[in-house]
Amino acid sequence: MYAVIKSGGKQHQVAEGDVIDVERIADDGEVSFRPLVVVDDDGTLHHSGGSVTARVVGATKGPKVQVRKFRNKTGYRRRAGHRQGYTSLRISAISADESGQEVSSDGT
């Protein structure tokens, strides 16, 4: 069973036990997401309902991005750097709501 969740404006395909990096989350313990789609082991899609639970593993930073500005013949030079903060999450449980809308895998 896997699910597609949305966090920080990005979508992530997750299964139980996966460790993913999402943009910084302020919460320190358990985090719950409402999945966009849940796919069962037999291929059944659940479009509404359900939940994905994850535990915060740690926090990291991404690679440094250098930004430079330059204007010709004026002595104007600027340099700035940025490192995006990420939170590592371990997916602990995925559940599909049984009363949610089901769609067969052949699209009908």
C-alpha positions in Angstrom: 0.0 0.0 0.0 1.3 3.5 -0.8 -0.1 7.0 -0.7 0.6 10.4 -2.3 0.9 13.2 0.2 1.4 16.9 -0.2 3.8 18.9 2.0 5.5 22.2 1.4 3.9 22.6 -2.1 5.4 19.3 -3.3 3.9 15.8 -3.6 5.6 12.7 -2.3 4.8 9.1 -2.9 5.3 7.2 0.4 4.9 3.7 1.7 5.2 2.5 5.3 8.8 2.6 6.6 10.0 5.2 4.0 12.1 8.1 5.2 11.5 11.3 3.3 12.8 14.9 3.5 10.1 17.6 3.5 10.5 21.3 4.0 10.9 22.4 7.6 8.0 21.4 9.9 7.8 23.0 13.4 6.3 19.9 15.0 8.7 17.6 16.9 6.6 14.4 17.4 3.9 12.8 15.3 2.8 14.4 12.1 -0.4 13.5 10.3 -1.2 14.1 6.6 -4.4 13.8 4.6 -3.4 11.8 1.5 -4.4 12.9 -2.0 -4.5 9.2 -3.2 -4.2 5.9 -1.4 -3.4 2.8 -3.5 -4.1 -0.7 -1.9 -2.0 -3.8 -2.5 -4.6 -5.0 -5.0 -4.4 -1.7 -7.0 -7.6 -0.1 -5.7 -7.5 3.7 -5.6 -9.0 5.6 -2.7 -9.5 9.3 -3.6 -11.0 10.6 -0.4 -10.5 9.9 3.3 -7.7 8.1 5.1 -4.6 9.4 6.9 -0.8 9.1 6.8 1.1 9.2 10.1 4.8 10.0 10.3 7.3 10.5 13.1 10.0 13.2 12.9 13.5 11.7 12.7 15.6 14.8 12.5 16.3 18.1 10.8 18.9 18.7 8.1 19.9 21.5 5.7 20.1 21.2 1.9 23.1 22.2 -0.2 24.2 25.9 -0.2 22.9 28.0 -3.1 25.1 30.9 -4.1 23.4 34.0 -5.5 25.6 36.7 -7.1 24.6 40.1 -8.5 26.9 42.2 -10.7 26.4 45.5 -12.6 29.0 46.4 -15.2 31.3 49.4 -14.7 29.9 50.5 -11.4 31.7 48.4 -8.8 28.3 46.9 -7.7 28.8 43.4 -6.5 26.6 41.4 -4.1 26.9 37.9 -2.8 24.3 35.9 -0.8 23.9 32.3 0.2 20.9 30.2 1.2 20.5 26.7 2.7 17.0 25.4 2.8 15.9 23.6 6.0 14.5 20.1 5.8 12.8 17.8 8.2 13.3 14.0 7.9 10.1 11.9 8.4 9.7 8.2 8.8 6.2 7.0 7.6 4.7 4.9 10.4 1.2 4.2 9.2 -1.0 4.5 6.1 -4.8 4.0 6.4 -7.5 4.3 3.8 -11.0 5.3 4.8 -13.3 2.5 3.8 -16.2 4.9 3.1 -14.0 6.9 0.7 -14.6 7.0 -3.1 -13.0 3.9 -4.8 -12.0 3.8 -8.4 -10.9 0.5 -10.2 -7.4 0.4 -11.5 -8.5 0.3 -15.2 -9.9 3.9 -14.8 -13.6 3.1 -14.9 
